[in-house]
Amino acid sequence: MVTGAMGEKRIRAAAARAVNGARDLAAAGQTMASQRAEAGAEIEKAAAERPWADEAFDQRYTTIQRQVLDAWEQLAAYVEGLGDAAERSGAEGLRP
């Protein structure tokens, strides 16, 4: 176990690194959400034109497309939320 002033400095430095990493994680989630919004809109627009002219394919594709885009959106939100939670936790370690 690390004790004393030097140990406290190490713990605070580790907590500060954790907070910075958590902020990066939350930012990554925001980037994923932005990419989902932009690329997802392009995918939805292209699919709406139904370039394949096959009803059976269209039904399967639409289902899979929705699942993939929903999962992308949920993952982005999860990563951002995880970063936010980790930042709060790390910030608690920085309190005196």
Number of C-alpha atoms within 10 A of each C-alpha: 3 9 10 7 9 10 12 12 12 13 16 18 14 15 20 17 13 19 24 17 16 24 20 16 20 24 17 16 24 17 14 20 21 14 15 19 15 11 13 20 13 12 14 14 11 11 15 11 9 14 9 9 9 9 10 8 11 16 11 10 14 15 10 12 16 13 12 13 18 14 13 18 19 15 15 23 17 14 20 24 17 17 24 20 16 20 23 14 15 21 16 12 17 14 8 5
